[in-house]
Amino acid sequence: MESIGSHCYGSPFTSIITRNSSLPRLLHFTSPRVFHLRHQLERLRNSRRRLTCIASSSSSTIEEQRKNKDGSGTKVKLNVRLNHQVTFGEHVGMFGSAEEIGSWKKESPLNWTESGWVCELELNGGQALEFKFVIVKTDGSLSWESGDNRVLNLPKSGTFSVVCHWDTTREALDVPQEEVVNELDGHEGNDSHDVGDEVQLQKSTLAGKWQGKDASFMSSNEHGSREVERSWDTTGLEGSALKMVEGDRNSRNWWRKLEMVREVIVGSLEREERLKALIYSAVYLKWINTGQIPCFEDGGHHRPNRHAEISRLIFRELENICSKKDATAEEVLVARKIHPCLPSFKAEFTASVPLTRIRDIAHRNDIPHDLKQEIKHTIQNKLHRNAGPEDLIATEAMLEKITETPGKYSGDFVEQFKIFHNELKDFFNAGSLTEQLDSMKISMDERALSGLNLFFECKERLDSSGESSNVLELIKTMHSLASLRETIVKELNSGLRNDAPDAAIAMRQKWRLCEIGLEDYFFVLLSRFLNALETMGGAVQLAKDVGSKNVSSWNDPLDALVLGVHQVGLSGWKQEECLAIGNELLAWRERDFLDKEGEENGKTIWAMRLKATLDRARRLTAEYSDLLLQIFPPNVEILGRALGIPENSVKTYTEAEIRAGIIFQISKLCTVLLKAVRNTLESEGWDVIVPGSTSGTLVQVDSIVPGSLPSTDGGPIILLVNKADGDEEVSAANGNIAGVMLLQELPHLSHLGVRARQEKIVFVTCDDDEKVADIRRLVGKYVSLEASPSHVNLILSTEDKSPTPKTSATKKTDKKSVSVDDEDTKPVSSSSDSLSYSSKDIPSGGIIELADSDASTSGSKAAACGLLTSLAAASTRVHSEHGVPASFKVPTGVVIPFGSMELALKQSNSEEKFASLLEKLETGRPEDGELNSICDQIHEVMKSLQVPKETINSISKAFPKDTRLIVRSSANVEDLAGMSAAGLYESIPNVSPSDPLVFSDSVCQVWASLYTRRAVLSRRAAGVSQREASMAVLVQEMLSPDLSFVLHTVSPSDPKSNLVEAEIAPGLGETLASGTRGTPWRLASGKLDGIVQTLAFANFSEELLVSGKGPADGKYVRLTVDYSKKRLTVDSVFRQKLGQRLGSVGFFLERNFGCAQDVEGCLVGEDVYIVQSRPQPL
């Protein structure tokens, strides 16, 4: 392996060291604004395993295997581009006769770019290739282009490009041999790093994206007659959108449009309006730079220096916005999209008469008169009066014309025109990445220059290899890029002084553009890597390698993923999350592949641990995409309609932003690796929360929100849900829901999972993209869903016209009609003894000791905690058959009993108002906002209440001084056998009676949670009157746990298995119970044999903690989790012992309460605490 030790250098930013390896070791600076790969890349460099992507048990690299396979050397590289766009959600593929594109049996997908759909093929030369394009619809159906098969006669070898057009199958496809260029996916086309005395002929980055009018040459001032008719519609506009549309209507030339953008950005002071101003500016400037919003002369003379001055002001404002402490990720993300659309403001462009070379060219005597006139009127006069992006397009068209026939024009004239073309590209900041990087050399110190040269050399070796699948050079180039970009980001994060000279600001713009350009080029590298990975078998081969215990083939993909995630962090998106993901991937990569981890199968543990981090990485990409989908589509639609932009450009704008970003390639890599992991685990991508069988019409929704689900004909429905937060009520949303299929991960024991289990609703999740696509094809059809611990099956079914959904345990749609045999799920009616409570005798001091609480005065939750207190003492003497202790502790506590809220209402003279609102609550409609309004009014009443000082003083005496407390609900409508109401009511952590105002407000929040929309609809669904609901408040010592857990003493997915199942999260239990996006550690422990099985590893992004030093203000501290440093992930012995301990505690509680239990608790040091135990829904 070739050494790159000759490129070593020491730098205050990044130091690259080599030791017997061609991969750089990176030692990075420390900066609060940048997340570094110091340890990550150092570990990559020092790994014992070679960084190659292997498709067999041998150690040969991908390129070596491919060369051995080809043998003949008669290969043709073919770049195919279909100049056609489709609607959002669809994609383009191709079928063809060659084995490489599926032999007419399998569709080969193309990659999206702004100029069409592209792919890079490597085919056997000398054959006639037949092929056709297809559009793959969102439902999976195929739309073939019409006409005969396309036929392309391939030469024996070489590299070629063809451009095709939809439905034009008989078009001539010429394949002239050409120089290899990096135009894959539309990034960094025709970039070269050969820099010499001869001026290079390279098109601008604007040219490949231009959608405006084609350039044409004029011999007189005909600009005015060439304008196109435009229309504007300001109906319904306000704020930044209105300013921009009105400004565009009054600004015909580019200078005025830039000035208008500056005014919009600078004039938006409020945060929400500031973000909208940035969004509208990014979209507007992109449409200008692609020619969709044309610029015209307006009779004035505004030389390019005017544009440069405005650009400097905009740039400075963007840098100021993004450097503020309160800058949001959204603002940083959008500002990055504005920078490439601004012209340069280097000194030569802010001079009073810039870009004068074109004037000299237009007056040369060695060119024909007609050509002089065309140059003068098409370029010179237009540029110096009203410069605009169209001038660069016209210049490039002119350059093509004068170089089309070599020797036709004077060599000196052509050379001067090329120089002017490069100057104009520089003014529009439209040069290639290499040209941009070259322009910042002058501002680099020796060490930074060394990093730049290393990148150029790596890139040159990659390009000169002539092989897009040269994995070794790809990885080396990725490393050098990461090092260089981090150096640039570090410099940029040093800030911009208010008194910075203009020259420094201009150079800062170059650094910013180079940093963005490097991110774009990493997109190209990662795309090439994915192609190489797929060439050698992709996910299937990676899974086979794991099966043969050869995981070294995973090194290159994991390396590429670490570097890719790091690039996302450098761009300002979730930097701590990116660092944690990178650390985890490197840790799993470095761990030895063992036959056994503890008593468990080593391959399974290796795959599950890696899967957790890969899911986390894919979640990072999904959250980024979700953000773009949240901020761009509505604003693009508003601006596009108002400016008269073509509908297709508006519809595809956000998809273009997503597909053109590095996050898209990272998502694709995660998908390949996850597929390999699932193959290793023999998993189909399903996770069963509630097993059973049911049938109904498949209905797709974004989330489960009562009153917002689509109307149905009253028959059973199965919901296909995009996302959930874990606190939803299923039956409260619609009584006809028979099943739920959720397209994200969810803790089994989350509140949503518990409620679905109690309501006998079949519930599964799916995270396999291919299966999700298959499921979506069945939307609107009547289907049968069967879910068991071993498999999930979804098939078309014959519709049952009865109004009752057919499930494994019949679920009544009429909640008030319950059979005698259905006692376990019997809704608590208004006559049920379970709802009885007493508020007659509120004790002196206003509180009840936890040990003295009972259900009638304090609610079932507090009563259970009182019983737990006595059981905790007994548990110290109990061990399992294997000697595992069942001991646990219970935090101390008191109860503010039933009747206290009513007393506070009376003392505040709010009884009448509350009673009136409570009456309305019984019948308030959820659909038209009526119910929301009533709930809001009740909450306002609750906010006005005060907890008596006597009660607060009593609580202060019950706990040691400065003890942090948690205020919890204990309603008479929760923790019951038929009504768990898990997570339905509020808990407020981290409060203290030493701050009576905060403490009183926390108690009032718990009271108010009895009357949230979700709580009201949940009681309605259970047939419970709102008047009968009452709330006591449980006040307990606040613990600071290392881990929190939920136990189910009967396995929810396999009730006959005699297992205690635990789901565990880092930090406080709110992460686990609320259904925060991610998965917990999941352990199962045999009640009798004590055998512990690891079912899943955790990947929650954050843990919630309570700071003992901060204020007792009812708030959490959120910390990003790195699971490579969590014992439960990396220590199999600890995992085994904890699983046995939790199993022993759970079994003890089940026996003492007399039924299956749903238990919540935590681990503080070595001590197990139980904070709640209630009947488990079965």
N, C-alpha and C positions, 0 to 999 in steps of 0.2 A: 504494500500500500504506500503510495507516494507521500512523502513527508512535506509538511508546509512549515517546517520550523524556520525557514528563511524569512517568514513573514511575522515572526514574533515581535512584540513590542510591549513596552510598559506605558500605561496611561493612567491618569487620575480618574478616567471614566471606565475603561475596560482594558484588561490585560489578557492577552491570548498567549497561552503556554502550550507547548506540545511535548508529549512523552511517548515515543514509540507509537504514535497514532497520527492519522491524517486529520482527526477531528480536533477542533480547537477546544481548549479549556478556557472558560470565561470567568474572570474574577471581577465582580462589578462593584460600583460605587454604592453608597447608601443615600437614598433620597426619599423624602416623605411623599413625593408625587409620582414616583416611578416604581414599578414592581420588577424586580430583577430575577434573573435566572442564575445568580451566582452559584448557589449550591446545586440547582437543578442541572445546569450545563456542565458543572464540574463533575457531577456524578455520571452524566452521559459520557464525558470524556474518559473517566477512569473505569468505566464498566469493563468487566472481564469479557463480556460477550461482544462480538464484533457487530457493528451496526450495519447489517445487511438484511435485505428482505429475501427470505429463503422459501422456496416452494417444494423442497424435498428434504431428506435427512442429511444431505450433503451441506457443506459450508460455502458453496459457490454463490456468487451474487446473482441478482436478477439478470443483469446484462450478460453475464457469462452464460447463464442457462439459456437465455434467448439466442445468443450467438451459436451455441452448440446445437440448439434445436433447428435454427434456420439452415445452417451449414452452407447452403448454396450461395448466399450473398446476393441473390437476385430479388431484392425487396424494393417495393415502391412505397414511399410515404405520401399519403394523400390527405390534404386538408380540405374538407368539404364544408361549404357554408350554404345553408338554405336561407335566401333573403326573404323571409316571411315571418310574421308574428302571429301569435295565437292569443286567446283570451286568458285571463288570470286563472291559474290552477291547471291549465292544460300544458302538455309538452309535446315535442316533436321527436319521432324516432325514425329509423329506417330499417327496411328488410332488404336482403340481397342474396345473391348467389354465392358469395364467398363465405368460407367457414368463419372468417373473422367477424362477420356481421350476421351470423346466425343461420346461414344456408336456407334462407326463407322460412325458418322455423321459429326464430326468436327475434324479437325487436331489439335493436341496438339504440339506446337513447342518445340524443344529441344534447350538447350543452347550450344554454341560453346566453346570448350576448345582445347588446343594443342594436347590432347590425344584422341580427339573424341568429339561426341555430347552427352550431358548428360541431365537428368532431374531427379527430385526427386518427387516421387508419394506417396500419402497416400491412401491406398485402403482397402476395406473390406476384412478381412482375410477369409481363407477357401474356396476361389473360384478359378475356373480355368480361368486365364486371357488369352484371345487371343488378339494378336496385330500384327502390321506390321509397318515397317518404310517406309517413302516416302521422296524423295528429291523434294523440292519446287523450281522450276526453277525461273529465273529472270522474266520471263513473266507470272508467276503465275501457270503454268501447273505443274502437279504432275507426278513424275516418281516412280512407286512402285517397291519395291524389288520383285524378282521372287520367286516362290515356294509357299508352303502352308502357312497358318497363323501360326505364332509362338504361342505356348501354354506353359503357365507357371502356375503350380499348387502352389498356395500360401498357406502357413501355416496359422494358426489362428491369430498369432500375431508375432511381432518381427521386426527387421531391417535388411535388406538384400541388397546386391549389385549384379548386373549381368552385364556382358560384352558381347555385341553382335557384330556380324560381318555382313556386308552388303551381301545380297543375300545368306546367310547361315541360312535359316529359320528352318532347322531341327537340328541345333546344340544343344547340351545338355546345359541347363541353370541350374546350381546348385545354390541353395539359402541357403548356410550355414549361421546361425545367426552370426552376428558380432557386435562388439562395434561400436557405432555411431561415425563417423569421419566427419570432415569438409572438404569434398572433392568437394563440390558443385562448379561447374564451374572451377575446376582445381586449386583452390587457397587454400593454407594452408592445404593441405591434411595431414592427420594423425598428426595434431598438438595437443599437450596436454600441460596443464600447471601444472600438478601434478609433483612437483619437490621434490624428497626425496633422501634417501641414495641409493636406488636401481637404477641402471642404466637403463634408459628407452630404449626400443627397438623401434626406430623411423627411418624410411627411410629418406634419404636426399631429398632436393627439386630438385636435379638433376635427381633422379631416375624416377620421373613421366614424365619427359620431354625427356628422353633419346631416340634418334632415331638412334644411332650408332649400332655397332655390339654387340650382346649379349655377356656377359662375359663367358669365359670358362677357365678351370683350367689347368695349365701346370706343369709338373714335371721336366722340364729342360728349359733352356733358348731358347724358341721357338719364341720369339717376332719377330725376323726378318722374319720368314717364314709366319707370320700372316698378313703382310701388304697387303693392297688392292691397286690395280692399280688406279692411278689418272691422270687427264690431266688438263692442264692449257692453257688458250687462252688469250693472251695479245693484240689481235688485237683491234686497236682503243682506247686503254686505255692511260690515261695520269694522271699526278698529283698523288693524294693520292691513287687512284684505282690501278694505275700501280705499285706504290711502294708496295702496299699490296699484290697484286697477285704475283709479282716477289719475294717478301719476303716470302710468303707462300711456293712457289716452292722451295726456298732454306732453309726452316726451317721445319725440319721434326718433331721436338719435341716441347712440349708445352712451354718450357723456351724460345726457339728462337722465337716462334710465339709471345709470350708476349713482348719480346724485340723489335720485329719488330713493333708491335702496338704502343709501347712507342715512337719509333722513328718517326712514322707517325704523332702522335698527337703533340709531341713537335716540330717537324719540320714544322708544318703548321702555319705560322705567319699571313698571310692575312685572313681577316674575312671569305670570301667566301670559301676559301680552308680549313680553320679551321673547319667550319661546316661540310664540306664533309668528312674531316678526322674523325670527331666524328661519323658521320653516318656510314661510312665504318667500323670503329672500333666496334661500337655497333652490327652491323649485323654479322661481322666476329667472334667476341667473342661469340655471341649467338650460332652460328653454331658449334663452338668448344665445347661449354658446352652442346650441345644436341647431340654431336657425329657425326654430319653431315660432319664436317671437322675433320678427325682422327689425332691423335698425335702418333708418333712412336719413338722408340729409335734410336739414330744416332751414337752410339758407344762411346759417351762422357759420363761423369759423372757430372750431374748437380743436386745436392741435392735440396730439396724443399726450402732451404733458398735462393737460387738464384731466384726462382720464386717470393718469398715473397719480396725480395728487389726491383725487377722490378715493382711489384704491388704497392709498396709504392710510387715509382716515378710517375706511371700513376695516382694514386689516388690524389697525390699532385697537379699534373698538371690540373686534372679535377676540383679540388676545386678552384684553382687559376683562371681558365677560368670562372667559374660560379660566382665568387665573384667580377669580374671586373664590373665597372659601365656600360660599354658598352656591357655586356653580353646580348645576345638575348634570347628570350623565347625558340627558337628552340634549341640553344646550351644547355640550362639548361635541357630541355626535353630529349634530346638525351643522355646527360651525365648521367642522372638518369638510363638509360637503360644499361650503361656500368658497373656501380658499382657492381651489383650482379654477374657479370661474373669474378670478380677479386678475387684471393686468399687472405687470411688473411696475415698480416705481423706483427702479435703479436710477442712479444719477443721470445716465445718458438719456433716460426717458422723461425725466422731469426738467430737462434743459428747455429753454424757451423754444427752440426749433429742433425737435428730435427727429430721428429717422430720416436724415437728409440724403442718404445714399441713393434713394429711389429717384430723387430729383436729378441727380447727376446721371443716373442710368437713363432716365427719360430724355435726356438731352445729348446723348452720345451721337457721334456722327458715323459710327461703324455699323449701324443697324438701319433697316428700311424705315421710311417715313411712316408707313401704316403701323408698323410695330411700335414706333415711338409714340404715336397718337394713342394706341391702345393702352400702353403702359401709363401714359400720362393721365388719361381720363378714367381708366378702370381702377388704377391703383394710387398713383401719386396724389391727384387732386382730392379724391375721396378720402384717402388716409389723412391728409393734412387739414381737411375741413371737418370731417365727421368720421373718425376712425370707428371701426366695428369689426366683430369677428368675421364678417363676410369678406373683409379685405384680405385676411390670411387665406381664405378659401380661393379667392380670385388670384392671389399671388402664386399659390401652388398650382393652379390651373395654367397660369402663364409659364411657370417653370417647366411643367410637363411639355408645353407647346414648344418651348425654345430648345429643349433637350431631346425631343422626339427623334430628330434626325441629326446624328453627330456630325459636326463640322459645318452645319448649315449657317451658324452664326459665329461671330468672333469669340474665340476662346476666352479672352479677357472679359468681354461683355457677360458671357454665361457665368464666369467665375464671380463677377461682381453681383450678379443677380442671386446667385446661390448664397453669397454672404449676406445680402439684404434679406433673403428668405429666412436665414438663421436668426438675424436680428429681429425680424418680425415675430418669429416663433418665441424668441426670448421675451419680447414685449407682452405677448399674449400668454406667457407662461405655458406654452404648448409644446415645449421640446420633449424629447424622450427622457427617460429616467437617467440615462447616462449623461445626456447633455445637461440636465439639471444638476446632477452630482458634480460634474466638471466645473460648473459655474460657482460652486461653493468652496472649491479647493483653496481659493485665496484666503479664506477666513479660517482655515483649519490649522491647528498646530501639528507638529511632526507626528505625534502619536495618533491623532485622529486621521491624519493622512495615511498612515500605515494601515489603519482599519479600512479605509476607503479602497486602497490599493489591493488589499486582501480580497475584498468583495469583487472588485473588477477581475482579478486573476481567477477566482473561483468561477465567476460567471463566464469568463472567456473559455476556461477548460470545459465547462458544461456545454457551451454553444459549439465549440470546436469538436466536441466528441461526436456531433452529428446524430446523437441518439437521444430522443426525448425521454427514454426510459433508463438513462444512466443514473441509477439510484445513488451510487456513491457520490457522484458529483452533485446531484440534487441535494443530498443531505449536507455536504460540505458548503454548498452555496447558501442553503438555509441558515446554517450556523453563522457564516460570515455576515449575512444580511441582518440576523438578529443582533449581532454584536454592533454593527455599524448603526443600526436604527436606535439601539438603546443609547449609544453615545450621543446621537442627535437629540433624542428626547430629553436626555439629562440636561443638555445645554439649553434647550427650549424651556424646560421647567425651572430654570434659574430666574425666569421672569423678565419683564420688559420695564426698564426704568422710565419714569415720566420724562426725564431729560435726555433720553437716548437720542443720538444724532440720527438724521435721516438715513445716512449710509448704513448704520447699524440696523435700523428697522427694515431697510430693503434687504439686507443680507439675512435677517431673521425670516423674512418671507421665503427666501430660497430654502433655508433649512426646513421650514414648515412643509413646503411643497415636496422636498426630497423625502422627508419622513413619511408623508402620505403616499408618495410614489413607491417607496420601499414596501409599504403594506400592500399596495396593489400588485407589485411584482411577486410578493410571497404567494398571492393568489395563483399566479401562473405556475410557480414551482410546486405548490401543493396539488394543483390540477394535474400536472405531469406525473407527480408521484402516484396519485390515485389511478391514473391510466396504467402505470407500470405495475401497480399492485394487482389490478384487475387482470392484466395480461398473464400474470403468473398464477391465476387461480383464485385470487381474492379471498373472500370469507371462507369458502369451502376448503381451500388449501391450508389456510391458517388453522382451521379447526382440526384438519387431519394431522397437522404438525403437533398440536397439543396432544392428540390421541397417541402419537408416537413419542411423546415426552420430549419433543424438540421445540422449545418455545423461543429459540433464538431468532426465528423468522419474524417474531413480533417486535423485535428491537427497533427496526427502522420505522414501522408504522407508529409505534409509541413515541419515538423520537420526533417524528414529524408532527404528531399531535401536540406534544409538549411545546414545541416551537410555535406552532400555530396558535395555541391558546395564549401563549406569551405575547404574540403580536396583538391579539385582541386587548389584552391588558395595557399594552403600550399605547393603544388608541384611546384609553380612558374608560373602557367599559369593564366594570366590576373587577378592579385590579386585584383586590385581595382574593376574590373567588378564583381568578385565573392562576394566581400563585399557588393556592391550595391544591387546585386540580393538577397543576404541573408537579408539585411535590409528591402527590399520591401516585401519579403515573410512573414517576421515576422510582419510587419506593417499590411498587409492585414489579416493575421491570427488573429490579436488582435482586429481588428475593429468589432464593433457590426454589426450583420446582421439586416438591417433595412428594413421595408416594403417600405419606401420611402427615397430617397436621394434627397433633394430639391423637385422638382416636378416630378422626374423620378422614375421608378421602381427600388426598392432597390436590388432585386435579380439580375436584369440585370446589374446594375452598379457593384455589387460585383463580378459577373462572368467576366465582361469585364476587370475590373481592374486586377483581378488575371490572366486572360488570357495574358495580356500584359507582365507580369513578367515571366510567364511560357514560353511564346514564346522567351523571352530574354534568359532564362536559356537554352532552347533547342538550341538556336542560339550559345550559348557558347560551347555546346558540338559539334555542327556541325562545328564550326570554328576549334576546336581542331582536329576533325577527318579530316577535309580538309587539315590541316597542315601536318598530318601524310601521307595523300595521296599525298601531294605535294613533301615531302622530301624523303619518303622511296621507293615507287615503282620503279622509274627510277634507283635509286642507287642500290637497291637490285637486279634488273634485270642485271645491268652491272656487279656487283660483282658475282652474282650467275652464270651467263654464263661463266665468266672467270675462276671460281673455279670449275666448273662442278657440281654444286649443283642440285639435282633433280628439275625438272620444277615445280612440284606441291608445293614444299617447297618455291620456289621463288614466285609463284603466290599468295600463301596464307599468306605470311609473314606479310604484312601490315594489312590484315584483322585480323590476330592473335593479333597484337599489339592493334588494336582498340577494339576488343571484350574482350580482357583480361584486359582492363583498366577500372578504376572506371567511366570514362566518358561514357562508354557504358551503365552501369546500371543507371546513372543519366538520360541519354537520354530516356531509357525505362520508368523510373518513370515520366518524363515530358510528354511522350506520353500518359500514362494512365490518368494523371491529365488533360491534354488538351482535351482528348476525353470526359472526364466528364464535363468539362467546355462547350465544344461545344454542348453536349447533353442538358445542362442547358439553353444555349442560343438558342437552336433549330437551330443551325448552321450546315451546311454540310461541312464546311471547305473551301468553295469557297468565293472569293471576286471579285466582278465585277468592273473592271476599265472602260471598254468601253462596254456597252451592245449592243446586236445585234445578228444576226444569220448568219452563214456562213458555208461553207463546203470545204474540201480539204484533201489532203494526210497528215497524221500526221507524222511529221519529228522531231526527237529528236536532240537537239544541246546543247552544254554546255553554249553558250552565243550568243548574236546577234552581229556578227562581219561581216561587208561587205567583200565579197571575200573569206570567210571561210566557208560559209554554203554549205551543200552537194548539188550536182547538181541534178536537177529534170527534168522531161520531159516537163516542161513548163506549167504544170497545176497548179491550186491553191494549196497552202500548208498551214497547220496550224502548227506552231512551238511549240514544247514542250521544254521549255528553263529551264535549271538548275539554272542559276543565272543571275542577271542584276545589273548594277550600277546606272541605272536611267538616263543615258545620251545617250543611244543608239538611232540610227535612224532606224526605222523599214523598211520602203519602200526603203531606200537607201541600205539596206542589200540585199534585193531581192524584185523585183516588184511584185512577185506572192504571197507574204505573205497575206493571208486572215484573219488569226487569230493568237493569241499568248496565250499560256497557260504557265504561269511562276510559278515555284515551290519554290517561296519564297514570303514574303510579300513585298509590294511596296506602297508608298504613291500614292493616286489616282491622286493628282495634281502635281506629279513629272514631270520633263521634258519629260520622256519617256511616261508617261500616257497622257500628253497633245498632244504629237506628234501622238500617236496612235489614239487619238480621232479625231484629225484634218484629219488624213489619212483614217478615217472610218474603222479602223482595230479592230475587236472584240478582247477584251483583258480581260483575267481573271487570277487570281492567285489561287493556291490551296496549303494548308498546312496540309492536312489530309493524313497520311501515307497510309492508306488503299485505299483511292481513287487514290492516286498517283500510287500505284501498279496496280490498275485497268486500269488507263490511259496508263501506259507503255505497257500493253498487246495489245493496239490498234496501237502502232507505226508501220508505214509502210502501214497502211490500210487507206481507204478513209472514212472519218467521217463527221458528221454534228455536229456543235457546236452552241447551243442556250444559250444565256446569257441574263438574265433580272435581275432587282433588287431583285426578289424573288427566282429565281432558276437558276441553270446551268445544262444543259443536253448535254452529249456527247455520240453519238450513231454511229454505223456503218451505212454507207449510200451508195447509188448507185452513182457511179462516173459520174460526168457531164463532158463530153469531151470538152466542150467549154473552151477557154483560159481565160475567165473572171471569177474570183471567185464570187460565189453567196453569197452576203451579204445583210443585211437589207438595206444598202444604197450602191448601186452599186459603186464599186471602180474600176476605169479604170487601166488596166495594162500598157497602153500606156499613159505616163504622158503628152504627147504633144497633145493628142486628148481629148478635153473637150467639153461637150455639153453645149448649151446655158442655160439649166435649172440647170446646176451644178455650178452656180456662186459662191456659198459659198466656194466650195473647189477648185475653179479654180486656177491652178498653175500660178505664176507670170511669164509671158513670157518676152522675151527681149524687147518687144514693150510696155510693161505696163508702165503707168505713175507712178505707185507706186515706180519704181526703179529710177526715175529721181532724180538727185541731182545737186547741184551747188557748184563749187569749185573756181569760178572766183574771188570772192571778199573775201578773208580771211581777216578779220578785223585787224586793228592795235592792236598789242598785242597778236594776234593769238588765241583769245578765244571769245566766244559769251556768254552773260549772259543767264542763263537758261530761264528766262521769255521771252527773245527775240528769242529763238530757234524755228525753224520750220522744217518740214520733209525734205525740199529740201536742207537745209544747215547742219542739225544736226541729221537726221534720226528720225524715228517714235517714238523710245523709248524716246529720249531726248525731242522731241516735246510734247509727252504725259506728261512728267514730268514738262515741262513748263506750260502746261494747268493745271496740278494738283496743281501747286503753286497758281494759281488764284482761283481754286475751293476750296482750303484749307481755304482761307479767307471767302468764302461764307458758308462753311460747319459749321462754328461756330454758325450760326443762324438757323440751321436745326435740327429738332428732328423727330423721328418716331411717329406714331400714339399713341404709348405707352410712349412717353416722353423720349425715349432713344436718346442721342445726336449722330449725324452723324459726329461730328467734327474730324478732323485729321490734321496733320502737314506734311510738306514735307521738307526733308533736303535741305539746300542751295547747289547750284551747278553752274558750268559753263560747256561749251562744247568746245572741240578742234574739229573744224568742218571738213567736207569733204574737201579733197584737201591737208590737212596737211601732211598726209602720203606721198602723191605724191611729195609734196615740199621737204620733208626730203630725199626722194629717189634722187631727183634732186641735192640737196645740197651735197649728198655723192657720186655723180657720179655713182649711181647704177641703173639708169633708164633703160638702155639698157639690162642689165642682167636680171632685174626684168621682163621686157616686154617679153624677150625670154622664161623665165620660165613660165610666165603666158600663153603663147601660148601653151607650152607643157602640161600645166595643163588641158587644154580643152579635151585632148585625152588620158592622162596618164592612163594605165591599173592598176586596183587595185589588180589583182590576183598575179602578179609576182614581186611585190615590186616596180614597176616603179613609181606608184603614190606616195608611201611613200617617195621615193628618191627625187622627185620633191618638195614635201611639205617641206622636210628637208632642201633643198637648199634655198627655199624661206625664211624659218625661219632664216637661217644663214644670209641672206641679211638683214632681219628685225633687227636682233641683232646688226648689224653694224650701224643702224641709230641713230640719236640723235635728241631729241626734242629741238627746238631752246631755247636759254636762255631767250629770250624775252617772250616766251610763259610761261615758268616756273615762271618767275618773275611776270607776270600778274596773274597767279594762286595764287601765294603767297599773293598778295595784295587783292585777292577776298575773302580770308578766314582769320579768326583770327589767330594769331600766335600760333604755335604748334598744330593746329587742325589736327587730323588724317583724311585722305581722303580715298575714295574708287574710283578706276578707272574702269569704266564700258564701255562695248561695246554699240554702237548705230549705227548699220549698216543699210544700205538701203535695206537689205534683211532679216529683223527681225521685229517682232511686227506688221506684216501686217495681214489683214483679212484672207488671204489665205495662209499665211506663217509666223507662229509665231516664228519659229527657237528657241524655248524656250531652254535656257541653252546651245545653240550651240557655243556661243562665250564667250570669257574670261572676268572675272572680277577679279581685283587684290585689295584686301583689305589692310588697315593698311599701307598707304604710306604717305609721306609728301614732299612738294617741298623744305623743308629745307635740304633734302638730294637729290640734283638734279640727281645724278647718279642712285639711286634706283628708283626715280620717272620717269625718262626718260625710264629706262628699263621696268617699268610697262606699260607705254603707248605703247612701242614697242611690248610687249607681247600681248596687246589687238589688235593691228594692225595685228600681226602675226596670231592670232586666226581666222582671216578671211580665212586662207589657211591651216587649218588642214584637215586631211583625211576625218573626219566626215563631216566638213562643205562643202567641195568640193562635196562629194557624195550626200549630202542633196540637194545642188543646182542642181546637175545633175538630181536627181530624180524629182525635181520641174520644170525642163526645163529652168533653168536660166543659162545664160552664165557667166563664171568665170570673164570675163573682166568687166562685169557690176556691180559686187559687190564692194562696197566701205565702208569704216569704219570711222565713227566719234567716238570721245571718250567723254563720259560723266564723269565729275569729280564732286563728291559730298562729303559732310561731312559724315564721318564714324560714324555710330551710334553704341552704345554698348547696344543692346537690351536684355531684359529679355526673351522675346519670339519673334519668327518670324512666319509669317503666309503666306499662299496663299489662296485667296478667289476665288471661282467661283460663279458668281451671278446667274447662272443657274445650278442646280444639274446635274453633269455629268452622274450619274447612273439613275436618274429619272427626266428628263427635265420638266415634267408636274407638278412637285410637288410644285412649287412656293417657293423653298427653296434657301437660300444662304448657300453654304457649305464652311467650313473653315478647313484647315489642318494646325496644329500648331506644332512647334518644339522649344525646349529650345535653347537659344543663337541665333547665326547668322542663317540666312535663307539658307545658303549653304547646311546645313544638310538636309533640307527639299527638296530643288529643285533638288539636284543632285541624289536623290534616294539612299542615304546612307542606308545600311541594317538596317531595323527596321520599326516601324510604328509611325506616328504622333498622337497627339490628333486630333480627327476628330469630329467637331461639325456641326450641321445643325440648321439654324435659319429661322423661317417663316418670309417672307417679310411683311406679313399683320398682322399675329397674334403675332409675336414675341416669339413664343414657341421655346425653345432650346432643341435639342435632342443630347445626347452624343452618338456618333456612334463608337468610339474607344478611347482607352487610349494609350499614347505614350510609346515607349520602346527603342528609340534610345540609344545606349550605351554611346555616347559622345555628348557633346555640344561644339560648336566652339565659342570662345570668342576672343576679341582683347584686349590685355593688354595695358592700358594707360601708364604704366610705362616702358614697354620694348621698344626696337627700332622699328621705323617705317620701317619694312623690308618686308612688303607684306605677312606676315605669321600670322597664327592663333595660339591660345592656345587651346588645347584640354583638356577638363575635363570630368571625368566619372560622369554620372548623377545618382542620387538616387531619384527616383520619390516619395518615401515616404516623401520627403521634398519639393515637388513641389506643389504649391497652386492649380494649374489647375487639378491635380490628386486627391487631398485630400479635396478640398473645393468646395462643390457643389454650394454654393452661388456665389463664384467668377466665376466658370465655366458658370453659368447662365448669369451673368452680362456681361462677356466678349463675350459670344456667341451673345447676343442681340446687343452689341455695334458693333461687326464686321458685323452683319447682316444689321444694320442701315447704316454703312459706305458703304458696298457693294451695297446696293439698291440705295443709293444716287449717287454713281459713275455710275451705270448702266443707271440711268435716264439722267444724264448729258452727258455721252458719246453717248447715243442713241442706245446702243446694249449691249448684255451680255459681261461682263468683266472678264478677268483673272488678278487678283490683287495681288501684292506682297507688304508686309509691315511688321511692327514689333511693339512691345509694349516696350516703354521705360518708366519705372515707371508707371504712369497712362495715359501717352500720347500715342495715336495711330499715327504712322507714315506710310505714303504710299510712297513707293519708285518706283512703277511701275504699270501701268495699260494698258492692251492691249486687243484687241478683243478676246473673248473666242471662241475657236473652238467648234462648236456644231454638 
